[in-house]
Amino acid sequence: MAGAKHVLVVGAGISGLACAYRLHRFGVSVSLVESAARAGGLIGTAQQNGFLFESGPQSFSGTDEILDVVRELGIEGEVCKADPRAPRYVLRRGRLLKVPMSPQAVLSSSLLGLGTRWKIASEPFGRTRPPSEEESVAQFVRRKFGHEILEYLVSPFVSGIYAGDPERLSLRAAFPTLEEWERRYGSVLRGAMKSRPSKGARKGPVSLCSFRGGMAALTEALATKLGDQLHLGTRAEELRARDEGERYEIRIAKDGRVEIVTADAVVLATPAYASAHLVSSISSSLSKVLSGIAYAPVAVAAFGYHEGQVGMPIDGFGVLIPRAERIRTLGIVWNSSLFPDRAGPGRVVLTGIAGGATDPGIVDQPENEIARIVQRDSEEILDVTGPPIATAVWKYPKALPQYNLGHGHAVRAIRDSERSIPGLYVAGNFLNGPSLGKCIEKGFETAEAVRDYLQTGR
């Protein structure tokens, strides 16, 4: 694994895979080590009794950037796209109501009361400025639009994206565009309208995508391209600087054996808490910042049913469940509605997501109890009857990083440390955003920085 101008990437989640793949494409000598037996991190696909279940992300936004990577990998023929017009639902007082996806739909939606709709309609005609102190998402939404829209639209979406608590989530870190629009235009909706692309450049809505074989097709394709540069079941245990910080020694453990390897640059693409441990001997300040990033737990429960077992029509993306409904499941994805090949004729796949920052105790439950909780909620919301044909449960005690108040300061401190420690880089979903697209973007960006450093020493 060692050699002249060699790079070691630690962690084969999507960020590490993207970074190592890009370095490989640049012609850089790179090794990617992963402690688990497979690459992909939370991204995983399982087959059971003819059903296809996703253990983590259920789909991705088909942006041009991601689809370019997919074409480069040669798997564009495996892409399946959901109908971009597929409705999303929110549960309110036991009823499934469509989420309004345009300003006009908001104003006519029965999801929100007249008072809230008036606040939305009048917002572009006023002018406000964000406060000088950092706001939480909840503070911002209450100030601008009131509590109802926070409870029944914003909070459920925050749960879906970050598994977070809007009372703690930083608007500036999680949704910086909203703060920028208010600061620049005095109105969020006016900012959104002025920031729309011109009519000639405007494209249709971005589709939700997956692959015929499931989300793991992407990570498996990246792993295949890396070949023997990917080392699974290999744990990086300790990182030390040598040669005045211009090279690194890494203690690697595999199959009970320990090896010391050297590298000219190291990319840490592990979760923040794991990266904190690895950098502790190099920078105690960076280690402290990384260890301070909070994570939310998530449980995923997937079920396969006969179509006749589901009493309500499931045509759309799925349903988000506000905390005010006092139901433990955060949301249920209707996988086989988005991608019909997930179940086969006359069968359906439903995936419930539970836990998050507002219900961390869910992952302390045994898997059969998590399945029982989500199954019971599905029965209540979707009129599901009878036991599922197939069930799979995954628990992640530290699933998603939380972009809480102060997170922007942490990101700036991490970037300052990168500039001050030659050849050491940090990548991961706690920096640019947790979406698959943002992780790939950060992996590529890091690879470019590493390439430039190896060429110039800066």
N, C-alpha and C positions, 0 to 999 in steps of 0.2 A: 504493500500500500504506500510505502514511502518512495521518495524520489525527488529530483530537482523540480522546483516550481510545482509542487504538488499541493492540492487542496483537499482537506477533509471536511465533509459535510456530516453533521450529526443529526439524525432524526429523519426518517423516511415517511413523514406525513406529506401532504400535498405540497407544502412550502419547500421542504427539503428535496423532494423528488423534482420539483420544477427547477430549483436552483442547480442541482447536480446535472440535470438534463441539459440545461442551458450552458453550463460550463463545458460539458461533454461536446456540445455542438460548437463551442468556441475552440475546441481542440485542446482544452486545458486538461492536464492529468488530474482526475478527481476520484475520490472514494467516498461512498455514502454508507454510513453504518447505522443500523437500526437494531434496537434491543429485542423487538418483537420478532415473531416467526414469519411475519408477512409485512409488506409495505402498505402504506395507505392511511395509517392512523385511524381516525374515526370513520373514514370512508370504507365501507365494506358491503358486500352483497352475499346473501345466503339463499339457497334453493331448498325448499321443503315441500314434499307432496305436490309438486307441480306449481307451487307458488314462489314468486320472487320477492324477497324481503330486503330492505335496506337497513343496515345497522346504524347509520348516521345520517348525513345529508340525503334527502329524498330526491333532489333534483338540483339543477343549477340554471342560472340565467344565461341564455344563449347569446352572449355578447359577441361582437366581432372578434375581440381579442382571444376569447376562449376557443371559439370555433376555428380560428387560425391555427391554434395549437393542435386541435383535434385533427385538422387536415394534415398538418405536419407529421403527426403520429401515424397517419394512414388509417384512422378509424372513423372517418366521417360517414362511411356507409352504415355504421352502427348507431348513429344518432337518431333518437326519436324525440319529436317535439310535441308538446302539449298545445292544445288550442289556446292562443293568447287571450281569447275572450272567455275562457273558462271562469265561471264566477267563483268568488270566495264568499264564505258565510261567517257571520258572527252569531253566537248564541245570545239571545236576550229574552229573559223571562221564559225560558224553555222553548222559544221559537228560533228557527234558523232564518236569519235575515241577510239578504245580499249586502256585501260590502260595496258602498258606492265608490266607483273607480274614476270618477270625473267630477269637476265642480258642479256640473248640472245634475248629476246623479245624487250628489250630497244634498243639494237643495230640495230634492223631491223624495229623499229616502225616509222611510218610516223608522229607520234605525235610530234617528236623532230627533229630539224635540224641536219645536218651532224656535225656542229661544237660542238653542245652539246653532240651528241653521241660519238664523239672523246674524249671529256673531260671525259666522263664516262668510255670509254674503256681503257684510259690511266691512270686513277686514281690509280689502284692497283700497277702500276709500279713506282710510285713516292712516296715521303715521305714528309708529312707536319706535323706540330704540331699545336694544337689549341692555340690561343692567351691566354695570362695570364688573361685578363679581360673577363667577361661573355659575350657571344655572343647571339644575337637573332637568331632564326631559319633562318630568311632571310639573315643575314650576313654570317652565316655558308654556306648556300647553294650557295650564290653568289660567295663566296671565293673558294669553292670546285668545283662547277659544272656550274656556270653561271646563268644568269637571266631567261633564257627560262625554265629551269627545275623547277625553283622556281615558275614561273607564271602558268605553265600548269600541274604540278604534285604536288609539295609540298604544295603550298598555298591552292588548293582545298581540299587536304587531311587534312590539318590543320583545315580548316573550318568544315570538316565533323566530326573531333574528338573533337575539342575544341571550335568550333565556334569562333576561335581566329584570331588575326592579327599577321602574321609571323614576322612583323617588331618589335613587342613588346614581342612575345612569347620567353621564354628562352629555348635555346637548352638544357642546363644542367638540367633544371627542367622538361621539357616536353619530351625530347628524350635523356636521359642521356647515353644510350648505344652508340649512334653515337659519342658523344664526347669521351667516353672511348675507342672506337675502334681507333679513330684517335690518341689519346694520347698514346695508347699502341702499336699500329701497324704502325702508320704513314699513314694509309690509311683506309678509311671507308669500302670499298669493300673487301680489304684484311682481315680486322677484321671480317667482316661478314662471309667470307669463313672459316677462322680459328676457328670461334666460332660455326660453325654448329655442331650438334651432330654427333657422329660416325655413320657409315652406319648401324650398327646393332641396334643402339638405335633410329634411325631416324623414325619418324612416318609420316603419310600422312598429307596433309594440314588440318588445323583446319576448321571445317564447321561453317558457320553462322547458328544459331539456333533460334527457338522460340517455342511456344506451340500451340497446336490446338486451344485453347481458347484465344490465345494472350499472350503478355508479362506479363499481370497482373496475370497469373496463378502462377507465381513464388512468387510474393509478397503476394497473397492471401493464398498460401500454408503455407508460413512462419507465416502469421497472424493467421491462423487456429491452427497451432501448439502452439502458445502462448496463445490462448484462452482468459480467463479473466485477463491475465497478460497484455494485450493490452488495453489501455484506449484511445478511439478516442474522438474527440471533447473536448480534455483536454489540456489546455495551461499552460506551465510552464512560470510563469511571473517573478519570482525573485529567485535567488540562493544566499544563505548565508552560510558561514562556522560557525560551532559551535564546542565546545570541542577542541579548539586549532587546528581546521582544520581537525580533524579526523572523523567528521560527518558533514552532511549538512542538512540545512533546505531549502525546496523548496516550494514556494507559487504556488499553483495549482488552476486554475480557470476552472470550468465546469458548464454549464447551469446557469450562473449567481451566482454561489456559489464559495466561496474561501476557500481553505483548506491548512493548513501547514502540509507537510509531511517531514519525516526525512529519510535519507539514509546514509549508510556507504561509499558508492561510487556513483559518478554521471558520466555518459557518455553523453557528448553533441554530438549528431549526427545530429544536425541542420546545415543549411548553415552557413558559417563563420560569416556573419553579424548578424545572430540571436544568435549565440554562443557568439559573442562579447558583446551583450547586457546582456546576462545572467551572464557572468563572471565579469562584470564591478565592482561589489562590492567586489570581491575577489582578482582580479589582474588587475590593470589598464594597466599594460604593456602588458599582454596577450590580453586584450580587444582591445588595440590599434593595435596589430599585426593582429588579426582576422578581425577587421574592415577595414584594409588596403588591403584585398584580393579583387580584382576586379571580377566582374561577367559580362558575356555577355548575352544580351537578345536574345531570339529565338522565332520565330513563326512557328507553324506546321500547315500545311493545307493538309487535306486528301480528296481525291475525289474517287468516284466510277463511272465507265463508262461502257457502253456496249463495247465489244471488237472492234466492227466495228468503233467506234468513234476515235480510236487511229490509225493514218495512218502509223506509223512506227512500225516495229517489236520490242517488248520489251521483249527480252530474255537476262536476266542478272540481276545484282544487281541494276543498275540504272546509273544515270549520274551526275557527278560533274561539276560545272560551274565556271570557273575562273572569277575573277573580271574583267579581261581584256575584257571579252565578253560583259560587260555593261548590264548584265541581273541581276535583283534583287534577284532572287531565287538562293540559294547556291547549291542546289542539289535536285534531284528528285529520290526517292526510288521506285523501281518497285515491290511493295510488293507481288502482285499476281504472279509474275514471280518466286520469291524466294519461296513462300509458296502458292501454288495454291488454298488452301481452304479459302483464304482471301476474295474471291469474288463469287465463284460459276461458273458454266459453262458459257462461252460466256461473261464473265464480268471481269473487271480489277480494281485493286486499285493502285493509284499513290499517293505518299505523298511527298509534297514539303516542304523543310526547308528553311527558310529565316531569315534575321537578322544577328546576330553575332556581333563581335566587330567592324567590318567594316561598319555595317549598323544598328546602335542601334535604329534608329528612326522607324523601322518597327513596333515595338510593340505599338507605339503611335497611329497607325491606327486602325480604327474599324475592327471588324472581317470580315465583308463583303468586305471591301477594301483589306484586306490581301488575302482573297479568290480570289478576282478579279485579283490581281497582280500575284499570283502563277498560277492561271488558264490561264491567258494570256501568261505567260512564257511557260507553258506546251503546249499550242497551237502552239507557235512558234517553240519550240524545237522538239516536238514529233508529230507534225501535228495532234493535237487533235481537233475535230470538235464537236460543239454542247455543250449544258450545261450538267454538271454532273448529274447523278441520285441522288447522295447523296454527301454531303459536311460536313466537320467538321473542325473547326479551334480552336487552342489553342495558347494562348499568355503567355510567361514567361519573365517578365521584368528582372529577374535575374536567368537565366537558368543554365549556366555553369561557374565554377570558371576558372579564367585565370592564367595559369602558366607563368606569365610574368617575365621579368627580375627582379631579386631580390626575386623571389618566394622561392628559396631554403633557403635563409636566414630566411624567414617567417616560413617555415616548421621547421627549426632547433630551432627557438625561441619557437614555439608551443611545441615541444618535450622537450625542456629545462624546460618550465613552468610545463609540466606534471610531470617531475621528482621532481620539487620543491614544488608542491602542492599535498599533499597526498590524494589519493582517487578521484582526478578529472582527467577525460580523455576526449580527443577530437577525434572524428571520423568523416569521411565525404569524399566527392569526391575531396576536395581541398588538400588532403595530399598525397596519393599514386598514384592517377590517377583517371580520371572520368569514366572509363569503369565499366560495371557492375561487371566484375570479380575482378577488383582492389578494388571496394567498399566492396564486400563480404570478400575479403582477409583482408582488414583493419578492418572490423567489427569483424571477428574472432580473429585477432591479438589483438584487444583491449579487447575482452572478456577474452582471456587468461591472459593478463596483469592484468585485474581486479580480476580474480580468484586468481592469485598468490598474489596480494596485500591483499586480504581478508584472505588468509591463513597465510601470513607471516608478514603483516604490512609493507612490503617494495614494 
